[in-house]
């Protein structure tokens, strides 16, 4: 009955007046920019036309996947709104270029992860298309998330001070918390869509406390902060409700308690904050951040060119410090464009919240956009010493298969929050 009522409501909805971007022209421009970037790494000697064929294969697969996705979605799903995907393709392409410069061997995993992430995006958009089906998945997914994190305590490996990786053999490493991010947004949106019962409220408080608590046990403080901020955002999406205010206060108390419990570890992490330029820190604990700041300054507005920077030689340049590589080799303008893209995600989600099919889609889209923006801000402001350095990755851009898959899956919530995604008739929207 609920499904029939939802279908009826969709049919009665007035045509969506907001026109989508002209997809094909925008994709052509994006492809031209990507070809310009990738050619710097593919053609190693212009005079003798020496080509790095391994790089060429990765970049051809990436660009072909973009075009194939758009063509198939236009032909089969009859979609015309691709704003979110275009931004995702732009960020991912920047990441491919930066990783190709800093750690070329990492492109194999990155390419595979991108393809899996794109497939995951398509599947999740389909799952989210049925509100009733999504609600049924809330409890099993919540239980799965807790089990994944708890398993990490026993199966995880300590890497760089955090037990947040599961290593399989000598070649495969997975970061389970990245996949829990998807479930966290899903469960939060589904649970808080309706707060008629205290049971829903307490379930979400318990679920959030368990997730953040286990992350602190794993010493993955950066991810714990991201979860905590996303938790607050989901709560304030229901602002004005007394129980929502209670939820926000409970989450704040939880965060304060956990930080107090681990204050010694946190204090050690804060040792270099705002002191990276001191003589004893420049070549010690502040080495990474000072090199990033020097790289950003030396890159200027337009950068030195791919493969010509120095930050790429610093440890973790392809992961935590990737923003420094981008700014030094592609310019400060590109760095600011990256930050603007994450802000656009938030604007897109908030704008579509008014026309979303239900509160579930509004909360899910805003929470996913907020999570990506929080993580990007923590990474960028951390490596530039604006806030304490936490070591989280830059979404879509840092090297990491788990992160890439997770980021594209989170975009599915933004896509689902756009009412145009599931419309078969676009009214005044003309086909291009």
Number of C-alpha atoms within 10 A of each C-alpha: 6 9 12 9 10 16 12 11 12 15 13 9 13 10 15 16 11 9 13 17 14 14 16 14 11 14 18 12 11 18 19 12 15 20 16 11 19 24 18 17 22 21 17 13 12 9 7 8 10 11 15 14 11 13 20 16 13 20 24 12 13 20 16 12 16 17 15 11 15 19 15 12 16 16 11 8 13 17 21 22 21 21 18 18 20 18 17 20 23 21 19 23 24 23 26 30 26 31 27 24 25 27 17 16 13 16 22 14 14 26 20 17 21 26 18 19 23 24 16 18 23 18 14 20 22 13 16 22 17 13 17 13 12 16 17 11 15 18 14 10 17 21 12 13 24 18 12 15 25 18 13 21 17 10 14 21 17 13 10 8 10 16 21 26 19 20 15 10 7 6 6 10 16 17 19 20 25 18 20 21 24 24 21 26 24 27 27 26 28 24 20 21 20 13 14 10 8 9 11 16 19 13 16 22 18 11 18 22 20 16 24 25 17 17 25 21 17 22 19 20 22 19 23 21 19 21 25 21 20 27 25 19 19 24 25 16 19 18 13 9 13 9 16 20 16 13 21 19 14 15 21 15 12 18 19 11 12 15 15 11 12 14 12 11 12 16 10 9 14 15 14 20 17 14 15 21 15 12 10 12 15 17 14 12 15 22 16 22 23 20 22 26 18 15 25 26 16 18 24 16 17 15 23 18 17 23 19 15 23 18 29 27 14 15 13 17 25 30 21 23 28 27 30 33 33 35 29 33 29 27 23 22 15 19 21 11 13 21 15 13 17 24 18 17 24 21 15 20 28 19 15 21 23 14 17 19 22 15 20 26 29 26 31 32 32 28 31 30 25 23 27 23 24 18 23 24 18 25 26 23 15 20 27 24 20 12 16 19 21 20 19 23 24 27 25 27 29 26 29 23 25 21 27 26 25 25 26 28 25 28 26 26 29 29 27 26 33 24 19 25 19 21 17 11 13 19 11 11 16 9 11 10
